[in-house]
């Protein structure tokens, strides 16, 4: 079985920002769709392992680096493939290119399977997964960063209730929804004068429909860190790196 999935996208108007660049949420959506379809191609997607193994894949980390943003109406080609596998985790890379083959952005993602009854991590050998899959060389060599700085109540910048439309097949908040929550904490002054060069997010715990989340933010010279919590439980930590225009 080939360790690769490809697809083409036309950048639609609803996925771009007000500068007509593909938004960060739009980028994260493409990456999530690509990895989901890669797992479907490998016959280990959530529908299959839920029915056969009482488990689902959950995303634990995502890292995106931008070379150039796709723009409205642009045709791009995306490719996803598995780059590493341990007993409990799978890593994959996604690259998005223009029609000439130039890389626009790349991503590194880490996922693990959890048991639907216990909500504990499962070993990959206990679910349907091609264990003899040939692993491909990564294009994103950098490790995930540690986003472990302290936040206090003075860093709360917003609250957000989780709605039904924020949730997905796993019945918890969709990974891309958190990216949207974070982007809504930035204003036009920042985004009109800076470009996002890198985005990283760590998914720590799940949240569900009806929960009210606290969103924390800390600003530095060229980066902004975020924390999302439900009551005392950390759900997400994220980092945006900026470059002035």
Residue pairs with C-beta under 8 A, 6 or more apart in sequence:
1 41
1 42
1 43
1 130
1 133
2 41
3 42
3 81
3 82
3 133
3 134
3 135
3 136
4 38
4 79
4 80
4 81
4 136
5 34
5 37
5 38
5 41
5 79
5 80
5 81
6 77
6 78
6 79
7 33
7 34
7 37
7 77
7 78
8 75
8 76
8 77
8 78
9 30
9 75
9 76
9 77
9 78
10 73
10 74
10 75
11 22
11 26
11 70
11 71
11 72
11 73
11 74
11 75
11 76
12 72
13 72
15 22
15 23
15 25
15 26
15 29
16 22
16 23
16 26
16 71
16 72
17 23
17 191
18 188
19 192
20 71
20 72
21 69
21 70
21 71
22 69
22 70
22 71
23 183
24 64
24 179
24 183
24 196
24 199
25 176
25 179
25 180
25 183
27 64
27 66
27 96
27 105
27 107
28 62
28 64
28 175
28 176
28 179
28 199
29 176
30 78
30 94
30 96
31 62
31 64
31 80
31 94
31 107
31 109
32 59
32 175
32 176
34 78
34 79
34 80
34 94
35 80
35 92
35 94
35 109
35 111
36 45
36 46
37 80
38 80
38 81
38 82
38 92
39 45
39 46
39 57
42 82
42 129
42 130
42 133
43 128
43 130
44 57
44 127
44 128
44 129
44 130
45 57
46 56
46 57
46 169
46 170
47 169
48 128
49 55
49 56
49 57
49 113
49 127
49 128
49 129
50 56
50 116
52 127
52 128
53 113
53 122
53 126
53 127
53 128
54 115
54 116
54 117
55 113
55 114
55 115
55 116
55 122
55 126
55 127
56 113
56 114
56 116
56 169
56 170
57 111
57 112
57 113
58 111
58 112
58 113
58 114
58 170
58 203
58 206
59 109
59 110
59 111
59 175
59 203
60 89
60 110
60 111
60 112
60 202
60 203
61 108
61 109
61 110
61 144
61 200
61 201
61 202
61 203
62 107
62 108
62 109
62 110
62 175
62 199
62 200
62 201
62 203
63 107
63 108
63 109
63 140
63 142
63 144
63 145
63 198
63 199
63 200
64 105
64 106
64 107
64 198
64 199
64 200
65 105
65 106
65 107
65 140
65 142
65 197
65 198
66 104
66 105
66 195
66 196
66 197
66 198
67 102
67 103
67 104
67 105
67 106
68 102
68 104
68 105
69 104
69 105
69 195
70 76
70 96
70 98
70 104
74 98
75 98
75 99
76 96
76 97
76 98
76 99
76 104
77 96
77 97
77 98
77 99
78 94
78 95
78 96
78 97
79 94
79 95
79 97
80 92
80 93
80 94
81 92
81 93
81 136
82 90
82 91
82 92
82 133
82 135
82 136
83 91
83 92
83 93
83 108
83 135
83 136
83 137
83 138
83 140
84 90
84 91
84 135
84 138
85 91
85 124
85 133
85 135
86 124
87 123
87 124
87 125
88 112
88 113
88 121
88 122
88 123
88 124
89 110
89 111
89 112
89 124
90 110
90 111
90 112
90 124
90 129
91 108
91 109
91 110
91 111
91 138
92 108
92 109
92 111
93 106
93 107
93 108
93 109
93 136
93 138
93 139
93 140
94 106
94 107
94 109
95 103
95 105
95 106
95 107
95 139
96 103
96 104
96 105
96 106
97 103
97 104
98 104
106 139
106 140
107 140
108 138
108 140
108 142
108 144
110 144
112 121
112 122
113 121
113 122
113 124
113 126
113 127
114 120
114 121
114 122
115 121
115 122
119 206
124 131
125 131
144 200
144 202
145 200
145 239
147 200
147 202
147 225
147 237
147 238
147 239
148 237
149 218
149 225
151 216
151 218
151 227
155 216
155 217
155 218
155 227
156 214
156 215
156 216
157 185
157 215
157 216
157 217
158 184
158 185
158 214
158 215
159 212
159 213
159 214
159 215
160 181
160 184
160 212
160 213
160 215
161 210
161 211
161 212
161 213
162 173
162 177
162 207
162 208
162 209
162 210
162 211
162 212
162 213
163 209
164 209
166 173
166 174
166 177
166 209
167 173
167 174
167 177
167 208
167 209
168 174
171 208
172 206
172 207
172 208
173 206
173 207
173 208
173 235
175 201
175 203
178 201
178 203
178 228
178 235
178 236
178 238
179 199
179 201
179 238
181 213
181 215
181 228
182 201
182 215
182 226
182 228
182 236
182 238
182 240
185 215
185 217
185 226
186 224
186 240
190 242
193 244
193 245
194 242
194 243
194 244
194 245
195 242
195 243
195 245
196 240
196 241
196 242
197 241
197 242
197 243
198 239
198 240
198 241
199 238
199 239
199 240
199 241
200 238
200 239
201 236
201 237
201 238
201 239
202 236
202 237
202 238
203 235
203 236
204 234
204 235
204 236
204 237
205 230
205 233
205 234
205 235
206 235
207 213
207 230
207 235
211 230
212 230
213 228
213 229
213 230
213 235
214 228
214 229
214 230
215 226
215 227
215 228
216 226
216 227
216 228
216 229
217 224
217 225
217 226
218 224
218 225
218 226
222 241
222 242
222 243
223 239
223 240
223 241
223 242
224 239
224 240
224 242
225 237
225 238
225 239
226 236
226 237
226 238
226 239
226 240
227 234
227 236
227 237
227 238
228 234
228 235
228 236
228 237
228 238
229 235
